[in-house]
């Protein structure tokens, strides 16, 4: 079976097993998120990046994980290669991309603040003839707000690089570029301007996320504390997007009378995230529990291990933390502050401090 057929067969089986509510799977995930950590030249207000962390090393990744992950890499539809920092700033950035480009049937996705997406790097990505989805995380389009959000002086470089890649992408059908806006109390009033900016530049989508709070000093950046203003800006941005023909992806608004019915999140069936230590979780909002691939013989020992099986059972029974505190799994939960901060790695005392006055 050729690689494209292998991907399609896995996708169809995965969909069927999800619909049949199976918790032990024969299918592999359809998406893999490889955490590629790198240096960063910005210090965004809402960033989760720790003070120090090891940078991605391709040879180490291959020696530790390639054999076990190869059945996954041969079947996925998307490979997300995003982590802390700017992956394009690594000395071996092109070599890293070339490694994942060998899986040419899978779309590659990564996020960048735009400052390292130079014309030379953009050309290299386009010339690879692979399908790429690039998320350019700017969160504002004016120099003052950009500096507030990123605590950097990279605005000029970002705008030059954005201009180049948006012109270059017109010559290929294998590159999509989304403009990302993480909504906080510091930039929410700039969202309508960001939609205009995206229309001018020709972005494929404007994707808006609520920010996750990782540290106590970030607490009041959450739009949870500016619900009315956030709803107002969402409404203005939405009206503009229709006028300007921009594809705007917004999360649900606060305090709606009704929300979409709670749905069984697919991510425990379709996605895995692996960090440089070999820890595997199902999503970025997961709690402290996890599997590790290092002490398992095969990938399926992880995929159908205790961690993933228990998450799937809890999702089926409707008694998971996801059902209560995850905006993606239960969109009405955005009206609870629990849904806006990451509990992973935090003690009960720390969590109680986050919840004070919320």
N, C-alpha and C positions, 0 to 999 in steps of 0.2 A: 504494500500500500504506500503510495507516495505521500509526501509530507502534508500537502493540502487536504488529501482525503483523510489522513490521520487526524488532522485538526477538526474537520467537519464531523467525523464519526464520534470524536470525543465530545464535541459541543452537543450533538444530538443526544448522546447517552446521558450527559450531565443534565441536560434539560429534563429528560425523561425521569431520571432519578430524583430530581428536585420535585417534579410534579407528583411522583409516587411517594414522596415524603420518606425516602430512605435515609438512614443515618450512617450506614456502612456502604461505601460507594465503590463501584468498579471504575467509574470515570475519574479522570484527573481534573484538577481545577482548569478553568478556561482562561485564567489570568494569574500571573505571578508578579509580585512586587519585590524586586531585589533592592534592598536598601544600600545605596551608594553614598556614603558619607564623604564629605570633602571640605576644604576650607571655604570660608564665606567672607565676602567683602562688605556685607551689610549686617545690621543688627536690628532686625525688624522688631517692633514693639511686642508682637504676639508670638515671637519665635519660641519653639520648644527646644532649641539646640542647647545641649549642656555646655559647661565651661570648656571641657576638653573631651576629645573622643578620637579613636583611631580612624584614619582615612581608608577608603576602599582600596584593596589590593587585588588585582585580577588573578594573579598567580595563586594567591592564597585561597581565593574563592574557588578556583578550578580544582586545586588539590583537595580541599575539604568537602566541597559540595557538588561538583560537576557530575560525578557518577550517579549520585542519588537523585539529582534534579533533572538529569537529561531526559527521562521519560516525560517530565512535565514540560520542559522547554521544547520538546518535539511536538507538543499537542496544544499549547496555549494560543489564544487569539491575540493576546496583548502581553507585552513585557514592559512593566513600569520600572524605570531605573532611577528613582528619585530617593534622596535621603536628606540628611542635614547638610547644609552648605550648597556650594555650586559645583556640580559634578564636572562641568566643562572647564573648571579651573585646575583640575588635576593634571599633572604633567603628562599622564598617559591617557588623557580623555579620549583622543581619537582611537587609540588601541582598544579601550574599553567599549566604545561604540561599535567598532569593527567586530568584536567578539559576539555581541548580541545581534549584529546584522547578519550573522550566518544563519540565524533563524528567520529567514526572509519572509516567511508566510505570516509571521506575527507582527502586528503593529507595535512600534516602540513608542513609549510615552515617557516624557520627563518634564519636570518643572524647573524653571530658571528665573532668576530675577531680571534677566535680560542683559546684564552688564558683561557677561562672558560669552554671550551668543554673538560672537564677532562675525564679520563677513566671511572670513576664512573658514570658521567653524560651520556657518550656515551653508556655505558651498559644499563642504565635505559631507554634511548630512544629506543634502539634495542629491549629490553625485553618487551616494550609496545605493540609490534607487530602491530604498526601503520605505515603507510607509511609516511616517512619524506623526505623532500628535504632541505638539509642544505647548505647554502651559507657561505663559509669560506672566509672572506674578508681579504686578506693578502697584495695584491697590490705589492708584491715583494717577492723574495725568498732568499735574502742575508741579513745578519744582519745589514749592514750599511744603505742600502736603506730602510729596514723595520723600522729602528729607525728614519730615516728622515721622513718617511711617517706617522708614528704613534706617534712620540715623546714619545716613551716608551722603556722600556727594557724587553719587553715580548717575544722577538724572541725565546729564548730557550724553554719556556713553550709552545708557539704556535707550534713549530716543534715537540715536544714530543707528544702533543695531536693529531696533524695531523697524525703522524705515527701510533698512536694507532687506531684512528677511521678508517683510510684507510685499516688497516689490519682486523679490526673487521667487516667492511662492506662486506667483501668477503663471510661472512657466512650468509648473509641475502639478500633477493631480495626486501626488503621494504625500503631500505635506499639508497638515491642518494646524492652525495656530489659534489657540484660545487666549483671551485676555482674562486674567484672574483678578478678582476683587475680594479680598478678605475684609468683611464689614466689621468695623469697630466704631466706638464712639468718636474716634479721632478723624475718621474719613467718611462716615456715612453720608454727610451732606454733599460730598463730591461725586456720588454715584451717578447722578444724571449727566454730569460733565464727562464721566468715564464712558458712558454709553455713546455720547457724541464722538468722543475720541476714537472709540472702536469702529464706529461707522466710517469715519474719515480714513482710518488705516486699513479697513477691510478685514477685520478679525472674523474668524469663522463663528465664534461664540464669545459672549461675555458670560463668565461663570462666577456667580456670587456665592460665597460661603459665609456662614457665621464663624467668627473666630473661636477656637478652643482656648480655654484658659489653662495654662500649665503651672503658673506660679501665682502666688498670692498677690504680688504687685501688679499683675495683669488683670486682676478681677474686674475693675471698673472700666476696662476697655470693652467689655462685653456689651453688645447692643441690648442685652437683656435689661440693662438699666436705662435704655433709651427706646423703649418699645414704640411709642407714638411717633417719634421722629424717624425711626427706622421704617415703619409702615408707610409714612408719608413719602420718604425718599424712594422706597420700592415702587410706590404708585407712580411717582413722577418718572422714574427710570423706565417703567413698563410702558407708559404712554409714549415716551420718546422712542423706545425700541420699535414700536409699531409704526411710528411716523418715519423712522430712518431705516426700517427694514433690517434691524439688527436682531440676531437670535440671542435673546437674553434668558439665561437660566437662573431663576431666583429660588431661594428656599421659601417655605411657607412663611406667611406673615404672623406676627404675634396676635394673640387674642381673637383669632377668627371664631366665628360661631360654629363652624364645622371644619373638620380636617378629613383628608382621605382616610379611609379605614385602615387600621393597623395591618400591615402586611408582613408575611414571614420573610425576613431578610434573606437574600440569596447568598450573601457573601461567605457564609460558612460552607456552602456547597461549591462556590465558583472561584474563590480567591484565597491565596495565601500570601503572607508577607514574611520574608526572611531577613534577619539582620546579620551583621558580620559575625556575631557569636553563634550563629546557627539556630537562634530562637525563632520559632514560627508561631505567628498569631494569624487571626483571620482578617483583622481590620485595624485601622489606626486608633479606633476608640475602644479597643479591647481592654479588659481588665488585667490583673496581674497573672492570671493563669496562662500557660503557654506550653507548647511542645518544643523539644529540641531535636534537630535532625542528627546531631553528632553521635548519639548513643543508639541510633536506630539503624537497622540493616538496609532497609529500603525506604523509599519515599512513602509507599502505601502504609508502612508501619506508623508513620506520622499522620498521614491523611485520615486514616481510620483508627488513630490512637484515641486515648481517653479524652484528651482535650477537645478534639473536633467532634467526636461522637456526643459528648455531653452538651456542647453548645447546640448541636443540631436538635437533640432531644428537648432541650429547654426552649428553643425557638418553636418547636412543634407544639409544646405544651403551653406556650404563652407565659412562662414564668421566668423568663431570662431578664438579666439587667438590660439587655438590648430593648426588650419590650417596654421597659419603664423609663429608660434614660438615654435612649439613642434617637436623635432626630431623624436619622435615615430609616430606622426600623419602625419608629412610632412618631410621626411628625407632630402630633399634638404635644409631645413631651418638651418641645422647645419653650413652653411656658413654665417649665421647671428649671431652676438654675442648675440642678444636678446634671442636666443635659449639656451644659455649656463649659464644664471643666473636666479635665482628665483625671480620673482617680488612680490610674496605674502608678504604682510605686508610692502611694501616699498612705499614711497611717490614719486611723479613725480620728485622732486628734487633729491632724492636718485637714481632713475632710470637713470636720466640724467648723474649723476656722473659715474655710471657703464658704460655708453655708450661712455664716453670721450675717444678719441684715439682708438676706436674700429671700 
